[in-house]
């Protein structure tokens, strides 16, 4: 017999006995937690936070994948042939390496009224989680990475959305800029979130579209490099299916697609810094991962000729450019933050540094200072995230924070081919970082500018006079896309967008940050 009582917080408490895996179990529901334990030895107890529950469904008459609307139990309990005598609880469990896995448990009872009461109570609780999206717009890039976007949608994402009862509208992108242009013109009033299944470039399109849409609606000119851009009203979900997926990896700690889909269903989100890239006249692009001039710019420009190779085109172009070992003269002016990346802590869930900067996106002029760095560089990088991926587990800047209003500027001086190979090997390390390489300089900045300097060349072997030439210029690699302008201004907009993620749950035990 089910007992229903009310605690001091007026929250329903349920207690009953169900059959779970052919064993009688006492099942409790109290204060947002579901507990079931066996009645007889060997005693086993399971505890499940309701925040980890995806959905609850009647078990007798629901066929997985058949429909998002299962039959409801009839009002009359006198029809045992159609009344459900069990329910299925769908939930997610965090497993190794930051992955989340979908599980389900079936609980049976001889009285259909008890089953209906439990289902109703659990559903009412889940409906009270208002941060969870109920209707989402999904963009699927069928061309990115290994061209598995549609397969990922059909096999991994859509079934979970169906289980969770989330209404989806799916659009397949047909060209570069399709997602961005759609978000600038579509009616978004009915949606609770925008999700992309693609790589870093697809997510960048979604971010650019939503921010530019919010700027237009707020009558803010995004071409003004000093303007404060508005936060879009819709959070963003990212399901990785690109070549590197550095944003998904940095946010989720994995590129597992089921984990990304589960994070979207959970609805938990965090503020993500977005950096704007301007030239003298206009906004060129907004980016979330890394902006890179020199080597990586050359790689992305050269790899466009080998798209038929798939992701391997980056390896081929990267090998060519590492052998070429070109250097580029430049000047960087940056508004330096006093917290140096090498002395900072790792950014995890409920990061104190990001929480402190949540409402302080304008740089503090008293503690930040302008500085200038000149030289010949193999690479100039502005990392908005750690930029980690499966090939680079530590990323460009492992201590980069997702929401502190700063970008980590990593400058790789032009050096020998051997040192370049040392740098690439260090990038693939699971423990070592770029911080301590003698030819690498790392800064944390609120904003910075880059100006290409003319390269000095001898007119001839017999002449001592020199002349300046601008023939040796690179391009910027911005989230995998090319920006031809060499001279740019980069400014960080603190936690400009909200993205679905639960991030790392346990704290990383490191030294204290005294920034």
N, C-alpha and C positions, 0 to 999 in steps of 0.2 A: 504494500500500500504506500502510495506516495504521500509524503508530508510536505506541506508548503507553509513556511513561516517567513516573517519579515524581521530583519535586523534593524539596528538603530539608524542605518543609512537608507532604510526603506528599499533595500535591494532583495529581490527574490532569492530564496534558497531552496534548492530542490534536492531531495534524497529519495533514491529508489534502488531496486535491485534489477539488474539486466543480465542477460546472457551475452557474454563476449567471448568469442572463440571457444564455444562449448563449455565455458566456465561461468558460474554464477558470480557476479561482481556487484559490490555496493558502489553506486555512482552518486557523486555529490556535485552540485553546482553552486558555487558561493563566491561572491566578490570577484567575478570575472575569471574564475578558475574552475576547470572541470577535472575531477579526480575520480578514478575508478580503481578498485582494489579487490582482489579475490577474497571470497568468503572462507575458503578452506586452504590448508597448506598444499603446496608451498605458497606462502603469501607473496603476492606481487602487487606493486602499487605504481600507477601511472599518474602523472600530473601534467595537465595541459593548460597553459594560459589561453584565454579566449582570443587574445590578440594574435595567436598563431593559428587560429581556425580559419579556414577558407570558406566553408559553407557547411550546411547540414541539409540532408535530403532524405525523403522517405525511401526505404530500401526495397519494398516489395514490387513497386510498379514503375521504377525509374530505370531506363536503359541508358547507360553512359553514351554520350555523343548523339543521342537520338533527338533531344529537344532540350531547350533551356527551361521549359515549363513542364514540370512533372504534375501528375494528377494530385489534387488535394484530397485528404481523407473526407469521406462523406460526413454530414452532420449526424447521421444516425449510426450509432455504434453497433447496430444489430446486423451488420452485413460483413461477417468475418472473411468472406471470400474476396472482398475488395479493400477492406480496411487494412492499412499497413500495420504490421506487428513488429517492425524494426525500423531503425533509421541509420543512415550512414553519415558519419562525421568525417569530413575532409579537412585535413590540417597539414601543416608543414613543419618539418624538423630540420634544424641546423645540423649539418654533418661536417665532415672534415673539409679543411681548406675553404672556409667561408661559404660553402655551398648549402643551399636549402633544397630539401627533397619533399615531394608530395606523398602523403600517406593517407590512409583511411581506416576507420574502424567501424564495424557494424555492431549495434546494440539492439538486442531483441527483448520483447516483452509480450506476454500473452494478452494484455489489455491494450487495444488500439488507442484508447483514450489517454493512457499514460504516454504512449509514443507521441501522440499529437500534441500533448501539453509540453513535453520536452522540446520538440521541434519548434513550437511556437515561441517558447521562452528563449531558446538559443538564437533563433532568427531575429527576435526583437532586440536582443543584445547586439548582434552583428549590425543591425540596421542603425543602432545608436552610435556606431563608429562612423561618424559623419565625414571623417577625413578619407574614408575609402571611396574610390571612384565608382560610380554606377554606370556611366556611359562614357566611352572613350573613342577618340579618333586615332586610328592607327595607320601609319605610313609604312609600307613594305618596299624596300629596295631590292629588286630581284637580280640586280647586276653586281652588287658589292661583294667583296671578298671572294668566296668560292661559289657565289651565286646560289646560296642556299636559303635566301630570305623567305621565299614562299613556302618552302618545305618546313622551315622553322615555325612559321605562322600556323600551318596546317597541323603539324605533328605535336608541337610543344606548347604554343601560346594559346591558340584557339580553344583546345580542350579545357585548359585551366580556366580561361575566361568563362566558358560555358558552365563549368562546375560552380564557379563563384557567382554566377548570375549577372555578370557584367555585360551590358549591351555594347556591342562594338560596331564601328563603321570602318571598314578596311579599304584603303586606297593603295594601289600599286603605282609607284613612281615610274614615270616613263622617260624622264630626261633629267639632266642636272638642273636644279632650281625648281623642280616640280613641287616639292613639299613646301618650300619657302613661298612660292607664288600662291599656292592654295591657301596657306594660312593668312596671307594678306587680303584675300578676297572672300573666303568662305564664311558662312554663318556659324559661329562657334558658341552661340548662346546656350545650346542644349548639352554641350559636352562638359565633362568634369576634368578631363585630362587629355593630353596629346602624347602618343607613344610612337616611337620609331623602331622598326626592325631593320637594322643596317649598321654601317660602320660610323666612324667619327665624322665623316663628311655628311652623312644623312642627319645625324644629330645636330651638326652645326647648322644645316638648313632649317631645321625645326626651331632652333634657338633664334636664328636671325629672323625668321618669319614672325615668331611670336613677339619678340622685342620690338621689331619695326612696326608691327600691328599696334602694340600698346603705345608706342611713341606717337603714331599717327592719331590714335584715339584720344591721346592726351595733348595733342597739338604741340609736341616737343620735336625740335629739329635734331635728328640724330647726327647730322653732318657737323654740328658744333662739337668740337673735341672736348670742350669743358662742361658740357651739359650733363645733368644727372639723369640717366635713362630710367624709365619706369619699369617696375616689375610686372611681367605678364600675369594675368589672373589664373591661368591654367598651369598646373604642374606638368612635368615632363617625365616620361618613362623611356628607358633605353634598353632594348634587347639586342645584344651583340650578334652581328653576322657579317662583320667587315674583315679587313685584312689584319689589323692590329688590335682594334677595339680598346685603345688605351683609356678612354673615358669610362667605359663600362668596367674595366678591370680596376681602375683606381677607385671607383665608387663602390662596387660590389665586392672587391677582393677576388673576383673570379670572372671568367667569361662564360660561365655556365648559363645557358638560356633559360632553364627552368627556374633558377635562382632569380634571374631578372624579372621573369613573369610573376613569380610569387611576391617579390618586393612591390610590384605594381598593385597587386591585389591587396596586400597589407595596407597600402596607402601611406605608410610612413615616409616622410620626405625631409630633405635637408637643403639649406641654401647653398647654391653653387656660384662661385665667382665667375664672372664673364669679363673678358678683356676686349676692348674696342681697338681697332686698328684704323688710324686716320692718316691721310696725307694732308697736304696744305689746304685742300678744298673740301674733302668729303670723307664720309665713313666708307672704308673699304670692306670691312668685315668684322663680325664678332666671333670670338673663338673661345673654346672651353678647355682645350688640352694644351697644345704647344704651338708656338710660332717660331720658326727656325729659318735663319738666313745662312747661306754658305753651303756646306756639305749636304744637309737634308733638303735644302731648296733645290740644289742641283739634281739630287736623286729624284725628287717628285717630278721635276720638269723633264728629265731624261726618260723616266719610266712611262710617261704618257705614250711614248712611241711603241711600247711593248705591252700594251694592255691585254693582248691576246695570251700572254704568259700567265695571267692571273696574279696572285700575290707574289709569285716568284720573280716578277719583274723588279720588285724593290731590291731583292738580293743581287740581281744582275746589274742593275744600275748602281747600286751601292758599291759593288766591287769595282766597277769602272771608275767611280769618282774617288774612292779611297786611294786607288793607284795614281790617279791624276794629281791628288794632293794640292789642290789650288787653295790659295789664301786670298783674303779680301780685306782691304784697308777700310777702317770705319771708326766712327766716334759714337760712343754711347753716353748719353746724359740720363741719369736716373735719380729719382727721388727715393733715396735709400731708407729702408725701415731699419730700426736699431736691432731687430731680431735677425741674426744671421742664420741662414738655413742649417748650417752645420751644428749650431748650438740649440736648435729647436727640437721639440718632441714630435713624435709621429702623430698624425691626425687620425683619430678614431671617433666612434660614436660619442656624441655629447662632448666633443672636444672643447676644452675651456677657452682656448685661444679664439676659435671660431665663434663661440658664444659671446665673448667679449666684444668682437667686432661686428656682431649682428646689426647693431643700431648705430654704427660709427663708420660709415662708408667714406667719409671725407677725411683725408689724411691730416694728422696732427702736425702742423707746421713746426711746433716747438721741438718735437723729438725726431722728425724726419729731416734729412738734409740732402741737398743736391750734390752730386759728384759726377765727374767726367772720366771716362776711360777711353783711351785711344790705342790703336794698334792694328796689327794684321791678324785676322782671325780665320780659323778653319770653320768655325761655327759660332753663331750668335743665337741663343735660345731664350725664349720667354715662356717658362713653364707655369701654366695655371693650375696644374695638378701634378702629382708625382709622375704621371705619364708612364706608369708601369704597364707591362703586358707580359704575355707568356714568354716572349723572347728576352725581355728585360724586366725581371721580377722586382728590382729595386726602382727602376725608372730613372729619369733624368735627375730628379730631385726628390728623394724618398721622404724628406721632411716637409714637403710642400703641403700647405693646408688648403682645403677646398673652399673655405669661407672666411678667410681672414683679411680680404681686401688687398692682398699682395700677390705679386708674381715673382717667381724665382728666376733671376737672370743668370744663365750659365754661359760663360764665355770660354770658348776653347781656342787658345792661341794657335796660330799657324806654326807647326813644328814638323818633326820628321815623320816619315811614313811609319816607322817603328812605333812612335808615340801614338799615332793615330790608331794603329792596331791595338795598342795597350788600352786605349780609350774604349774601343769597341768590345774588347774582351771584358773590361770592367763593367760595361753596360749590360752584359749578359750574366754578370755575377749575381748570386742569390744573397750575398753578404756584404760585398764591398761597394762603395759608392764612388762617384766622380770627385767628391769634395777634396780628397787629399792628393790628387794628381797635380804635379808642380806647374803644368801648363794650362790648368783649368782654374778659372776664377768664378766664384758664386756670390751673388748679391740678392738681397730681398728688397723689392721696390714696390711703391704704390703706383708709379708710372715711369716710363722711360721712352727716350727717343733714340733712333738710330739714323745716322747720316753716313752714306758711303763717301769715302775720301778718294780723290784721284790717285791712281797707281803710278808710281814713279818708274819710268823706263829710260834706258840709255838710247840716244838717237842712233848711235853706231858704235862699233868697237873702238874706233879711233877718236871719238869725241868725248870730252869730259863734261860737256853741258848736258842738261837733262830737260825733259819735257814731261808734262802730266797728261795722262790719258785716262778716260773713263770706260775704256773698252772692256775691262775685267769687272763685271758686275754679276752678282747672283740674283736670285729671286727668293721670296719668302714662301716657305711651306706652312700653310695655315690649315690645320686640321685635314691635311692631305690634299688641299687645293692650292693652286699657284696664285701668288700676288706679285705682279710685275714691279710695282713701285719699290724702289730700294729705300728711300727716305720715308720713315713712318714714325708716328707717335702711338704708343701703346698705353692705355689707361685702364686700370682695374675698376670694375663696378662690383662692389661687395655684395655677394649673395643676390645677384640680380635675378636668377631664376631658381625655382624649386624643383628638385629632381627626386624621384622615388628611389629610396634605398634605405636599408637598415645598417649598412656599413659593418665594420668590425664590432662585435659585441663585447669582447673582453678587452681590457686596457692593455696596451703594450708597455711592458716594464722596461723603462729606459730612465736615463738621467732626467732630473727636473729641468724644465725650461725656465731660465731666469731672465727672459726678455723683458 
